[in-house]
Amino acid sequence: MKLNMKIEIYTTENCPYCRKAKLIFDSLSVDYNEIDVENEEQRQCMKSRAKGNYTVPQIFIGEDYIGGYDELKKLKDRGKLSKMLIE
């Protein structure tokens, strides 16, 4: 898939939902930038960008804030994720 959007996923190492979110992108063969929020500076950056949300994963596609795994899965299940990635 030709990807026009930069994907960023804020994660922690032992987060099962982070792994599930990354599997969705892997299944679509798209690259993403994973940002580990074990680092307090990265966690504060994530909270600021994610409208105060502090759970992981927090996902951004381009400049759009997607939310967490549940929101990403809904986009995929509704066929909207693939369209977002190539627009």
N, C-alpha and C positions, 0 to 999 in steps of 0.2 A: 504494500500500500504506500503510495506517495504521501508522505506526511508533510503538511504545511505548518503544523502547530508544534510549539515546544511544550512538552509535558513535564511537569514537576510533581513528584510525590514525596511528601514528608512522611517519614517512617521511623520505626524503631526495629531493632533486630529481632525481637521475639513476638512481634505482632502478627497474629494469624490473618487479620483483615488486610494488613499491608501486603502479605504474601498473595492473598486472593486478588487484590487490586492489580498487583504486578503481573499475575497470571493472565488477567484479562488483556492487558496491553501486549504481553508476550504472545497470546493467541492470535492477536491481530498483526504480529510482527512489526510493532512500532517501538522505537526507542523512547526512553524516558530518563529523566535525571532524578535519581533518588537522593534525598537529603535526609541524613540521619539526625534526628532531634534529641539524641542523647546529649548533645552539646547544647548548653543552655542558651547561647546566643542564637543558634538555629531555631530552637524551640520558641524563643521570643519573636523571631522573624515570622515563623509559621503562624503564631497566634495573631500577630498584627495583620498578616495577609488574609487569614481565614476568619476574619470578623470575630475574633476572640475565642474561637474553637480551639481546644487544646488536645483533643483525642486524635489518634492516628489511625489510618492515614488521612491526610488532607491533600487534595488533588487539585491541580491547576492545569488547564489546557489553554495555552496561549495566555491571554490576560483574564480568562474566565475562571472564576472559582467554582469548582464542581461540588466540593464537599468531600464526604468520605466514601467508603466502599459501597454502602447501600445506594447512594446517589449514582455512583459510577455504574453499578450493575443495572439499575433502572434504565439509564441511558442506553446501555448495551442491549438489554432485553427489548427495548422499544425501537431499536434500529437507528437511534439518533447518534450514538457514539461514533460510528464509522463516518457518518456525514460530517460531524464536527471536525474530525481529524483531517479531512481533505479539503475543507472549505478555505 
